[in-house]
Amino acid sequence: MTVAALVVLAGGTYLARLLPLVLHDRVALSERAVRLVELGAVALLVALLATGTWFDGGEFAGWARPAGVAVAGLALWRRLPFVLVVVLAAGTTALLRLAGVP
């Protein structure tokens, strides 16, 4: 059952990535449809960010991880280099956990 599920998911993923390339010139979407797809992608990314920030499995992740994400957001807003953003976020989270903040 697991192998069959993996094959189906792999095939679906492959088709989902292949179809836009094949159908690009054959299917025209309205401006509204394009806008809805763009908004859907943004909403999905925000949902992934929110759940990854606040939850670890089904439990609250603690305050150190959201603080690290907040520092990363501030660093991105200040247009710091991405490597520095990652180091600042990880460092903030690590220092807070070292200090005993869950």
C-alpha positions as CSV (number, residue, x, y, z in Angstrom):
1,M,0.0,0.0,0.0
2,T,2.8,2.4,0.9
3,V,4.7,1.8,-2.4
4,A,1.5,2.3,-4.4
5,A,0.8,5.6,-2.6
6,L,4.3,6.8,-3.3
7,V,4.0,6.0,-6.9
8,V,0.7,7.8,-7.2
9,L,2.0,10.8,-5.4
10,A,5.2,10.9,-7.4
11,G,3.2,10.6,-10.7
12,G,0.8,13.3,-9.6
13,T,3.6,15.6,-8.7
14,Y,5.4,15.0,-12.0
15,L,2.1,15.7,-13.9
16,A,1.5,18.9,-11.9
17,R,4.9,20.2,-12.9
18,L,4.7,19.0,-16.5
19,L,1.2,20.2,-17.4
20,P,1.9,24.0,-17.2
21,L,4.9,23.5,-19.5
22,V,2.9,21.5,-22.0
23,L,-0.3,23.6,-21.9
24,H,1.2,27.0,-21.6
25,D,0.5,28.1,-25.2
26,R,-2.8,26.1,-25.6
27,V,-4.8,27.4,-22.6
28,A,-5.4,31.0,-21.9
29,L,-6.5,32.0,-18.4
30,S,-8.4,35.2,-17.6
31,E,-6.7,37.9,-15.6
32,R,-9.0,37.0,-12.7
33,A,-8.0,33.3,-12.8
34,V,-4.3,34.3,-12.9
35,R,-4.8,36.6,-9.9
36,L,-6.6,33.9,-7.9
37,V,-3.8,31.4,-8.6
38,E,-1.3,34.0,-7.4
39,L,-3.3,34.7,-4.3
40,G,-3.7,31.0,-3.6
41,A,0.0,30.5,-3.7
42,V,0.6,33.4,-1.3
43,A,-2.0,32.1,1.1
44,L,-0.5,28.6,1.0
45,L,3.0,30.0,1.8
46,V,1.6,32.1,4.7
47,A,-0.2,29.1,6.1
48,L,3.0,27.0,5.9
49,L,4.9,29.8,7.6
50,A,2.3,30.2,10.4
51,T,2.0,26.5,11.2
52,G,5.8,26.0,11.0
53,T,6.4,28.9,13.3
54,W,3.8,28.3,16.0
55,F,3.4,24.5,16.0
56,D,5.7,21.5,16.4
57,G,3.5,18.5,15.4
58,G,0.2,19.2,17.2
59,E,1.8,21.1,20.1
60,F,2.8,24.7,20.6
61,A,6.4,25.2,19.6
62,G,7.3,27.6,22.4
63,W,8.3,31.3,22.2
64,A,11.9,30.9,20.9
65,R,10.9,29.9,17.4
66,P,8.4,32.7,16.8
67,A,10.9,35.1,18.2
68,G,13.5,33.9,15.7
69,V,11.0,34.2,12.8
70,A,10.2,37.8,14.0
71,V,13.9,38.7,14.0
72,A,14.2,37.2,10.5
73,G,11.2,39.2,9.3
74,L,12.8,42.4,10.7
75,A,16.1,41.6,9.1
76,L,14.3,41.0,5.7
77,W,12.5,44.2,6.1
78,R,15.8,46.0,6.6
79,R,17.0,44.2,3.4
80,L,19.9,42.4,5.1
81,P,21.7,39.7,3.1
82,F,19.8,36.3,3.3
83,V,22.7,34.5,4.9
84,L,22.8,37.1,7.7
85,V,19.0,36.8,8.1
86,V,19.3,33.0,8.6
87,V,22.2,33.4,11.1
88,L,20.3,36.1,13.1
89,A,17.1,34.0,13.2
90,A,18.9,30.8,14.2
91,G,21.1,32.7,16.7
92,T,18.1,34.3,18.3
93,T,16.2,31.0,18.6
94,A,19.3,29.2,20.0
95,L,20.1,31.9,22.5
96,L,16.5,32.0,23.8
97,R,16.5,28.2,24.1
98,L,19.9,28.4,25.9
99,A,18.3,30.9,28.3
100,G,15.5,28.5,29.1
101,V,12.8,29.9,26.9
102,P,10.9,27.0,25.3
